Amino acid sequence: MEFIAIYQSAHPKAEEEAGSILNTLREAGIGSVRVRVDDQPGSGVRSVVVEVEEGSIYDAQALLQQQEMTFEGLDAAAALDFQVAFYSDQHDAEHEGMAVKSLLEANGIAAFLADSGVLPNFPCKVLVPREDALRAAELIEAARATGPADAEAAAQASADAEG
């Protein structure tokens, strides 16, 4: 399991800020996050680092952006500009949102499921980095036009090509 730093600071309030980031991510269900102290021997520099498992990096960054958390040590990637690629307030919004998220990720687009609740009857959004928004819209439209049978066939073809 590889971790990626999303926050690093030697600021006097670094531990407090790191704790706030850690709590925010864990409360949102991102459990693969850790805080570590990075001491440079002999330099007198002590920095605090917040790391997230590689597979959760986009979700963590989008969440911090959505929460409007701004600390000096947040990685520049935390300022990624996300755009809504999918929105639904129908009774099956979360299920459809998860399917859209899977479709986009299978095609190499990082996607973040936002606004879903514990119950499956709340509105749901799928966010993607702005630079991928046009391609995401095209993929979603193509999937809607071809229907579930073609989507399953395409997924199987993709899996066969990888395996």
MIDOSE-1310 file (N, C-alpha, C; in nm, 2 decimals, decimal comma, always signed):
residues 163
mefi	+0,09/-0,12/+0,00/+0,00/+0,00/+0,00/+0,09/+0,12/+0,00; +0,08/+0,21/-0,10/+0,16/+0,33/-0,12/+0,08/+0,45/-0,07; +0,15/+0,53/+0,01/+0,08/+0,66/+0,05/+0,14/+0,78/-0,02; +0,06/+0,88/-0,04/+0,10/+1,00/-0,11/+0,07/+1,12/-0,01
aiyq	+0,17/+1,21/+0,00/+0,16/+1,32/+0,09/+0,06/+1,42/+0,03; -0,04/+1,47/+0,10/-0,12/+1,58/+0,06/-0,10/+1,70/+0,14; -0,03/+1,69/+0,25/+0,00/+1,81/+0,34/+0,13/+1,79/+0,40; +0,21/+1,89/+0,40/+0,34/+1,89/+0,47/+0,37/+2,03/+0,51
sahp	+0,40/+2,05/+0,64/+0,43/+2,18/+0,69/+0,52/+2,18/+0,82; +0,60/+2,28/+0,83/+0,68/+2,29/+0,95/+0,63/+2,41/+1,03; +0,52/+2,46/+0,99/+0,46/+2,58/+1,06/+0,43/+2,54/+1,20; +0,43/+2,64/+1,29/+0,40/+2,61/+1,43/+0,27/+2,54/+1,46
kaee	+0,17/+2,57/+1,37/+0,04/+2,51/+1,39/+0,02/+2,38/+1,30; +0,13/+2,33/+1,25/+0,12/+2,21/+1,16/+0,05/+2,09/+1,22; +0,08/+2,06/+1,34/+0,02/+1,94/+1,41/-0,13/+1,96/+1,42; -0,17/+2,08/+1,45/-0,32/+2,11/+1,47/-0,38/+2,10/+1,33
eags	-0,32/+2,16/+1,23/-0,38/+2,16/+1,09/-0,38/+2,01/+1,04; -0,28/+1,94/+1,06/-0,28/+1,80/+1,02/-0,39/+1,72/+1,09; -0,41/+1,74/+1,22/-0,51/+1,67/+1,29/-0,65/+1,71/+1,23; -0,67/+1,83/+1,20/-0,80/+1,88/+1,14/-0,82/+1,81/+1,00
ilnt	-0,72/+1,80/+0,92/-0,73/+1,73/+0,79/-0,76/+1,58/+0,82; -0,68/+1,52/+0,91/-0,70/+1,38/+0,94/-0,85/+1,35/+0,98; -0,90/+1,43/+1,07/-1,03/+1,41/+1,12/-1,14/+1,43/+1,01; -1,12/+1,53/+0,93/-1,21/+1,56/+0,82/-1,22/+1,44/+0,72
lrea	-1,10/+1,39/+0,69/-1,10/+1,27/+0,60/-1,16/+1,15/+0,66; -1,12/+1,12/+0,78/-1,18/+1,00/+0,85/-1,33/+1,01/+0,87; -1,38/+1,13/+0,90/-1,52/+1,15/+0,92/-1,60/+1,12/+0,79; -1,53/+1,15/+0,67/-1,59/+1,13/+0,54/-1,58/+0,99/+0,49
gigs	-1,51/+0,90/+0,57/-1,50/+0,76/+0,54/-1,37/+0,73/+0,47; -1,28/+0,82/+0,46/-1,15/+0,79/+0,40/-1,06/+0,75/+0,51; -1,05/+0,62/+0,53/-0,98/+0,57/+0,65/-0,83/+0,54/+0,62; -0,79/+0,54/+0,50/-0,65/+0,51/+0,46/-0,57/+0,64/+0,46
vrvr	-0,57/+0,70/+0,58/-0,49/+0,83/+0,59/-0,41/+0,82/+0,72; -0,29/+0,88/+0,72/-0,21/+0,88/+0,84/-0,13/+1,01/+0,85; -0,09/+1,04/+0,97/-0,01/+1,15/+1,00/+0,13/+1,10/+1,05; +0,23/+1,16/+1,00/+0,37/+1,13/+1,05/+0,45/+1,25/+1,07
vddq	+0,55/+1,25/+1,16/+0,64/+1,36/+1,18/+0,77/+1,33/+1,11; +0,81/+1,42/+1,03/+0,94/+1,40/+0,96/+1,04/+1,50/+1,02; +1,13/+1,44/+1,10/+1,24/+1,51/+1,16/+1,37/+1,50/+1,07; +1,43/+1,61/+1,04/+1,56/+1,61/+0,97/+1,67/+1,62/+1,07
pgsg	+1,74/+1,51/+1,09/+1,85/+1,51/+1,19/+1,95/+1,62/+1,17; +1,97/+1,69/+1,28/+2,07/+1,80/+1,28/+2,03/+1,93/+1,22; +1,91/+1,93/+1,16/+1,87/+2,05/+1,09/+1,77/+2,14/+1,18; +1,72/+2,07/+1,28/+1,62/+2,14/+1,37/+1,49/+2,16/+1,30
vrsv	+1,47/+2,11/+1,18/+1,34/+2,12/+1,11/+1,25/+2,00/+1,14; +1,13/+2,02/+1,19/+1,04/+1,92/+1,22/+0,91/+1,95/+1,14; +0,88/+1,87/+1,05/+0,76/+1,89/+0,97/+0,66/+1,78/+1,00; +0,53/+1,81/+0,98/+0,42/+1,72/+0,99/+0,37/+1,69/+0,85
vvev	+0,34/+1,56/+0,83/+0,30/+1,51/+0,70/+0,17/+1,44/+0,71; +0,07/+1,47/+0,63/-0,05/+1,39/+0,62/-0,04/+1,32/+0,48; -0,06/+1,18/+0,49/-0,05/+1,10/+0,37/-0,18/+1,02/+0,36; -0,22/+1,00/+0,23/-0,34/+0,92/+0,19/-0,30/+0,81/+0,10
eegs	-0,36/+0,70/+0,12/-0,34/+0,59/+0,03/-0,36/+0,63/-0,11; -0,27/+0,58/-0,20/-0,28/+0,63/-0,34/-0,42/+0,62/-0,41; -0,49/+0,51/-0,38/-0,62/+0,49/-0,44/-0,73/+0,59/-0,39; -0,70/+0,66/-0,28/-0,80/+0,76/-0,22/-0,76/+0,90/-0,24
iyda	-0,65/+0,93/-0,32/-0,59/+1,06/-0,33/-0,69/+1,16/-0,39; -0,76/+1,12/-0,50/-0,85/+1,22/-0,56/-0,97/+1,25/-0,47; -1,03/+1,14/-0,41/-1,14/+1,16/-0,32/-1,10/+1,25/-0,20; -0,98/+1,23/-0,15/-0,93/+1,32/-0,04/-0,92/+1,46/-0,08
qall	-0,85/+1,48/-0,20/-0,83/+1,62/-0,25/-0,96/+1,69/-0,28; -1,06/+1,62/-0,34/-1,19/+1,68/-0,37/-1,26/+1,71/-0,24; -1,25/+1,62/-0,14/-1,32/+1,65/-0,02/-1,27/+1,77/+0,05; -1,14/+1,79/+0,05/-1,07/+1,90/+0,12/-1,11/+2,03/+0,04
qqqe	-1,12/+2,02/-0,09/-1,16/+2,14/-0,17/-1,30/+2,17/-0,14; -1,39/+2,07/-0,14/-1,53/+2,09/-0,11/-1,55/+2,15/+0,03; -1,47/+2,11/+0,12/-1,48/+2,16/+0,26/-1,42/+2,30/+0,27; -1,35/+2,34/+0,16/-1,28/+2,47/+0,15/-1,18/+2,48/+0,26
mtfe	-1,10/+2,37/+0,28/-0,99/+2,37/+0,38/-0,87/+2,43/+0,31; -0,82/+2,53/+0,37/-0,70/+2,60/+0,31/-0,59/+2,61/+0,41; -0,49/+2,54/+0,40/-0,37/+2,55/+0,48/-0,25/+2,56/+0,39; -0,15/+2,64/+0,44/-0,03/+2,66/+0,36/+0,04/+2,53/+0,31
glda	+0,03/+2,43/+0,39/+0,10/+2,30/+0,35/+0,03/+2,21/+0,27; -0,10/+2,24/+0,23/-0,17/+2,15/+0,14/-0,10/+2,15/+0,01; -0,09/+2,03/-0,05/-0,03/+2,01/-0,18/-0,10/+2,08/-0,28; -0,03/+2,13/-0,38/-0,09/+2,21/-0,49/-0,20/+2,13/-0,56
aaal	-0,18/+2,00/-0,56/-0,29/+1,91/-0,63/-0,42/+1,92/-0,56; -0,42/+1,97/-0,43/-0,55/+1,98/-0,36/-0,63/+2,09/-0,42; -0,57/+2,17/-0,50/-0,65/+2,28/-0,56/-0,70/+2,24/-0,70; -0,70/+2,11/-0,73/-0,76/+2,07/-0,86/-0,90/+2,12/-0,87
dfqv	-0,92/+2,16/-0,99/-1,05/+2,22/-1,02/-1,15/+2,11/-1,07; -1,25/+2,08/-0,99/-1,34/+1,97/-1,02/-1,47/+2,03/-1,08; -1,53/+1,95/-1,17/-1,65/+1,99/-1,24/-1,75/+1,87/-1,22; -1,88/+1,90/-1,22/-1,98/+1,80/-1,21/-2,00/+1,73/-1,34
afys	-1,97/+1,60/-1,35/-1,99/+1,52/-1,47/-2,13/+1,45/-1,48; -2,19/+1,43/-1,36/-2,31/+1,36/-1,35/-2,39/+1,41/-1,22; -2,52/+1,43/-1,24/-2,60/+1,47/-1,12/-2,74/+1,40/-1,14; -2,79/+1,35/-1,03/-2,92/+1,29/-1,03/-2,98/+1,31/-0,89
dqhd	-3,11/+1,33/-0,89/-3,19/+1,34/-0,76/-3,30/+1,23/-0,76; -3,29/+1,13/-0,85/-3,39/+1,03/-0,87/-3,37/+0,93/-0,75; -3,46/+0,84/-0,74/-3,46/+0,74/-0,63/-3,34/+0,65/-0,63; -3,28/+0,63/-0,75/-3,16/+0,54/-0,76/-3,03/+0,62/-0,79
aehe	-3,03/+0,74/-0,75/-2,92/+0,83/-0,78/-2,78/+0,78/-0,74; -2,77/+0,72/-0,62/-2,64/+0,67/-0,57/-2,60/+0,56/-0,65; -2,69/+0,47/-0,69/-2,65/+0,35/-0,77/-2,60/+0,39/-0,91; -2,68/+0,48/-0,97/-2,64/+0,53/-1,10/-2,51/+0,61/-1,09
gmav	-2,49/+0,69/-0,98/-2,37/+0,76/-0,96/-2,25/+0,67/-0,95; -2,26/+0,56/-0,88/-2,15/+0,46/-0,86/-2,12/+0,40/-1,00; -2,22/+0,37/-1,08/-2,20/+0,31/-1,21/-2,12/+0,41/-1,30; -2,16/+0,54/-1,29/-2,09/+0,64/-1,37/-1,95/+0,65/-1,32
ksll	-1,93/+0,66/-1,19/-1,79/+0,66/-1,14/-1,71/+0,55/-1,19; -1,76/+0,43/-1,18/-1,69/+0,31/-1,23/-1,66/+0,32/-1,38; -1,75/+0,37/-1,46/-1,73/+0,38/-1,60/-1,62/+0,48/-1,63; -1,62/+0,59/-1,56/-1,51/+0,69/-1,58/-1,38/+0,64/-1,54
eang	-1,37/+0,58/-1,42/-1,24/+0,52/-1,37/-1,19/+0,41/-1,46; -1,28/+0,33/-1,52/-1,24/+0,23/-1,61/-1,18/+0,28/-1,74; -1,21/+0,41/-1,77/-1,16/+0,48/-1,89/-1,05/+0,58/-1,85; -0,99/+0,56/-1,73/-0,88/+0,64/-1,69/-0,91/+0,78/-1,64
iaaf	-1,03/+0,81/-1,60/-1,07/+0,94/-1,55/-1,09/+0,93/-1,40; -1,02/+1,00/-1,32/-1,04/+1,01/-1,18/-1,18/+1,07/-1,15; -1,26/+1,00/-1,07/-1,39/+1,05/-1,04/-1,42/+1,04/-0,89; -1,50/+1,14/-0,84/-1,53/+1,15/-0,70/-1,68/+1,15/-0,68
lads	-1,73/+1,06/-0,60/-1,87/+1,06/-0,57/-1,90/+1,16/-0,46; -1,99/+1,25/-0,49/-2,02/+1,36/-0,39/-2,17/+1,36/-0,36; -2,20/+1,41/-0,25/-2,34/+1,43/-0,21/-2,42/+1,31/-0,19; -2,36/+1,19/-0,18/-2,44/+1,07/-0,16/-2,45/+1,06/-0,01
gvlp	-2,56/+1,00/+0,03/-2,59/+0,99/+0,17/-2,59/+0,84/+0,21; -2,62/+0,82/+0,34/-2,63/+0,68/+0,39/-2,74/+0,61/+0,32; -2,85/+0,68/+0,30/-2,97/+0,62/+0,23/-2,96/+0,64/+0,08; -3,00/+0,55/+0,00/-2,99/+0,56/-0,14/-3,08/+0,65/-0,21
nfpc	-3,16/+0,73/-0,13/-3,26/+0,82/-0,19/-3,22/+0,97/-0,19; -3,09/+1,00/-0,17/-3,05/+1,14/-0,17/-2,98/+1,17/-0,30; -2,97/+1,30/-0,34/-2,91/+1,34/-0,47/-2,76/+1,29/-0,47; -2,71/+1,27/-0,59/-2,57/+1,23/-0,60/-2,51/+1,30/-0,72
kvlv	-2,38/+1,34/-0,70/-2,30/+1,40/-0,80/-2,17/+1,32/-0,82; -2,12/+1,32/-0,94/-1,99/+1,26/-0,97/-1,91/+1,38/-1,02; -1,80/+1,40/-0,96/-1,70/+1,51/-0,99/-1,58/+1,45/-1,06; -1,53/+1,53/-1,16/-1,41/+1,49/-1,23/-1,32/+1,61/-1,24
pred	-1,19/+1,60/-1,26/-1,10/+1,71/-1,29/-1,15/+1,79/-1,41; -1,15/+1,92/-1,41/-1,20/+2,00/-1,52/-1,14/+1,96/-1,65; -1,02/+1,92/-1,66/-0,96/+1,89/-1,79/-1,01/+1,76/-1,85; -1,08/+1,68/-1,76/-1,14/+1,56/-1,81/-1,29/+1,56/-1,83
alra	-1,35/+1,68/-1,80/-1,49/+1,69/-1,80/-1,55/+1,67/-1,94; -1,50/+1,71/-2,05/-1,55/+1,69/-2,18/-1,55/+1,54/-2,22; -1,44/+1,48/-2,19/-1,42/+1,34/-2,22/-1,52/+1,26/-2,14; -1,54/+1,30/-2,01/-1,63/+1,23/-1,92/-1,77/+1,24/-1,97
aeli	-1,81/+1,36/-2,02/-1,95/+1,38/-2,07/-1,97/+1,29/-2,20; -1,87/+1,28/-2,28/-1,88/+1,20/-2,40/-1,89/+1,05/-2,36; -1,82/+1,00/-2,26/-1,83/+0,86/-2,22/-1,96/+0,83/-2,16; -2,02/+0,92/-2,08/-2,15/+0,91/-2,02/-2,25/+0,90/-2,13
eaar	-2,25/+1,00/-2,22/-2,34/+1,00/-2,33/-2,34/+0,87/-2,41; -2,22/+0,83/-2,45/-2,20/+0,70/-2,52/-2,26/+0,58/-2,45; -2,24/+0,58/-2,32/-2,29/+0,47/-2,24/-2,45/+0,47/-2,24; -2,50/+0,59/-2,23/-2,65/+0,60/-2,23/-2,71/+0,56/-2,36
atgp	-2,64/+0,60/-2,47/-2,69/+0,57/-2,61/-2,68/+0,43/-2,64; -2,58/+0,36/-2,59/-2,56/+0,22/-2,63/-2,63/+0,12/-2,53; -2,66/+0,17/-2,41/-2,73/+0,08/-2,32/-2,65/-0,01/-2,24; -2,71/-0,08/-2,14/-2,63/-0,16/-2,05/-2,57/-0,28/-2,11
adae	-2,63/-0,34/-2,21/-2,57/-0,46/-2,28/-2,44/-0,43/-2,34; -2,44/-0,32/-2,42/-2,31/-0,28/-2,48/-2,21/-0,23/-2,38; -2,25/-0,17/-2,27/-2,16/-0,13/-2,17/-2,09/-0,25/-2,11; -2,17/-0,36/-2,08/-2,11/-0,48/-2,03/-2,01/-0,55/-2,13
aaaq	-2,05/-0,55/-2,26/-1,96/-0,60/-2,36/-1,83/-0,52/-2,37; -1,84/-0,39/-2,36/-1,72/-0,30/-2,36/-1,63/-0,33/-2,24; -1,70/-0,34/-2,12/-1,62/-0,37/-2,00/-1,55/-0,50/-2,01; -1,62/-0,60/-2,07/-1,56/-0,74/-2,08/-1,44/-0,73/-2,18
asad	-1,46/-0,66/-2,29/-1,35/-0,64/-2,39/-1,23/-0,57/-2,33; -1,26/-0,47/-2,25/-1,15/-0,40/-2,18/-1,08/-0,49/-2,08; -1,15/-0,57/-2,01/-1,09/-0,67/-1,91/-1,01/-0,77/-1,99; -1,06/-0,82/-2,10/-0,98/-0,92/-2,18/-0,85/-0,86/-2,24
aeg	-0,86/-0,73/-2,28/-0,74/-0,66/-2,33/-0,63/-0,65/-2,22; -0,68/-0,62/-2,10/-0,58/-0,60/-1,99/-0,52/-0,74/-1,94; -0,60/-0,84/-1,95/-0,57/-0,97/-1,89/-0,50/-1,06/-1,98
